[in-house]
Amino acid sequence: MQDLLRQAGIDPRINSQKQSDPEGAPSTAPAISSIEITAACVAKTATSMAAGRSGAADDAAAELRANQLHLRTVIEAVPMGILLAEAPSGRIIMGNARTQEVLGHPPIYASGLGGYAAYTGFHADGRPVDATEWPLARIAGGAVDRAELEVNYLRPDGSLTWIGVTGEAIKGNDGTTIGAVVVFRSIDRRKMAEATQDLLNRELSHRLKNTLAMVQSIATQTLRNAPSLSAAQEALAARLVALGKAHDVLLAGHTESASVSAVVQGALALHEDTATRFQFSGPSLFIGPSAALMLGLMLHELATNAAKYGALSVATGHVTVGWRVTGEDGEAQFCLEWIELGGPPVTPPARKGFGSRLIERGIGGGRVVIGYPSEGVTCTLSVPLAGFQLPEEQSLDLKP
């Protein structure tokens, strides 16, 4: 701000007689103050008087008025709210029209530091900003030469807006603080961006913890049940790929939910070697992140088994995957059916590996029924819709 004054031909280091107005309530109009008399104006006046020019007093008064107008022009041209106050009283003696754009009201010309209570703001933790905490008060009171503050400002219409306040002292020739200037600016966009980033960071941390817990459980169970190291390597790699595809579906939407259709098709894309391999049907429905990951893994295991022993192991086989919502309100259920057709005759497995147990475990709070009719494996999942759609906060546990 001092640079702006200098550019206007005004030395901000004004050395003038300071008034000692007591603190008081804000007034509705500014008062003339020595702060408005610049060093440049005083120097020119002194030079004129020393030269003995006729009419020196009139010239000085005229130049003071012209310089005051010049100062007003400068602060009105600045694209931010500006307030000037004298020290040590803190009396506000000038403000610009931009102040109303930022604060929602015209400058309040407080006659002293106590009048700053008319400016109502809140810290990030919700504490009210005390009158003595405003940068203008701290600088005019002599506590600091420069101060900054970010507050959630209360506008007259009841709305809140984040503003940044930066202030600097105006010094006299003897180095004492004789005034202060502050600049107001809106920082709503920056605060919104910071809040969004904080939310994303917390969501990322939560998902990462859940993913690591899921990977640990998948790895433990795969190694425990695999007949050989090579089989474990193959199964673990495939399961992690399926997990990654489910994550891709979540990230593609940039939200905390995923489309059931996208999850189903993403999990089965690896096995879709012909256009007739899968038949999908179901309404548009979005589910929470944990449910999407579990559904993706469950479908991966069904497809893997079908590719080894069922309908996807022969060229003529195909799979129908359909989902629907039954019931209403709090009783609504999400139902998904997997039906294999055209494959070799089916016989129930002699033992259940981790993949089968993962399928049967289904999704928290749900019920899974696997059938082995000779024409093809069937699997039916039923889970309360409310818990299925909400982003789950608990970590995932895949242990049987």
Order of alpha helices (4+ residues) and beta strands (2+ residues): alpha-beta-alpha-alpha-beta-beta-alpha-beta-beta-alpha-beta-beta-beta-alpha-alpha-beta-alpha-beta-beta-alpha-beta-beta-alpha-beta-beta-alpha
